[in-house]
Amino acid sequence: MKPIEFSKDDKAALIARIQHHFDSELDQPIGLLKAELVLDFFAREVGAAYYRQGIDDAQAALARRIDDFSDDVYQMQRDATD
């Protein structure tokens, strides 16, 4: 999997959210560098799992739509021969 890259603005917003979470939920304020390291770690180590799950979900949704389409085509064929 290619590395997850964020735009400069998105990365800054995510880092701010990490800092806020550490401060408000863990009562542990962290600086910009530590928050960036946390973001990089999760993007690298955990992001792939979420990415794979998203791909699996998309593939399942597409398979359901293809099945529905096949059913519709079959029904049109039956209607055309009746």
C-alpha positions in Angstrom: 0.0 0.0 0.0 1.3 3.4 -0.8 1.9 5.7 2.2 -1.1 7.9 3.2 -0.4 11.5 2.5 -2.4 14.5 3.7 -2.5 18.0 2.4 -0.8 20.6 4.5 -4.1 21.9 5.7 -5.5 18.5 6.5 -2.4 17.5 8.3 -2.4 20.6 10.4 -6.1 20.0 11.3 -5.5 16.4 12.2 -2.5 17.4 14.4 -4.6 20.0 16.2 -7.3 17.3 16.8 -4.7 14.9 18.2 -3.4 17.6 20.5 -6.9 18.4 21.7 -7.7 14.7 22.3 -4.5 14.2 24.4 -5.3 17.4 26.4 -9.0 16.9 26.9 -9.3 13.1 27.2 -6.0 12.1 28.6 -5.1 15.3 30.5 -1.7 15.1 28.8 -0.9 18.1 26.6 1.5 17.3 23.8 3.4 19.5 21.5 3.3 19.8 17.7 6.1 17.4 17.1 4.7 14.6 19.3 1.2 15.0 17.8 2.8 14.8 14.3 4.6 11.6 15.3 1.3 10.1 16.6 -0.4 11.0 13.3 2.4 9.5 11.3 2.4 6.3 13.4 -1.4 5.8 13.0 -1.3 6.6 9.3 1.5 4.1 8.7 0.5 1.3 11.1 -3.3 1.6 11.5 -4.3 3.3 8.3 -3.7 0.2 6.2 -6.2 -1.8 8.2 -8.9 0.9 7.8 -8.0 1.1 4.1 -8.4 -2.6 3.6 -11.7 -2.6 5.4 -12.9 0.2 3.2 -11.9 -1.7 0.1 -13.6 -4.8 1.3 -16.8 -2.8 2.0 -16.7 -1.2 -1.4 -16.2 -4.6 -3.1 -19.1 -6.1 -1.2 -21.3 -3.1 -2.1 -20.3 -3.4 -5.8 -21.0 -7.2 -5.8 -24.5 -6.6 -4.4 -25.2 -4.0 -7.1 -23.9 -6.3 -9.8 -26.2 -9.1 -8.5 -29.2 -6.6 -8.5 -28.3 -5.6 -12.1 -28.1 -9.3 -13.1 -31.5 -9.9 -11.6 -33.0 -6.9 -13.5 -31.5 -8.0 -16.8 -32.9 -11.5 -16.2 -36.3 -10.1 -15.5 -36.2 -7.9 -18.7 -35.3 -11.0 -20.7 -38.2 -12.9 -19.2 -40.6 -10.0 -19.9 -39.4 -9.8 -23.5 -40.2 -13.5 -24.1 -43.6 -13.5 -22.5 
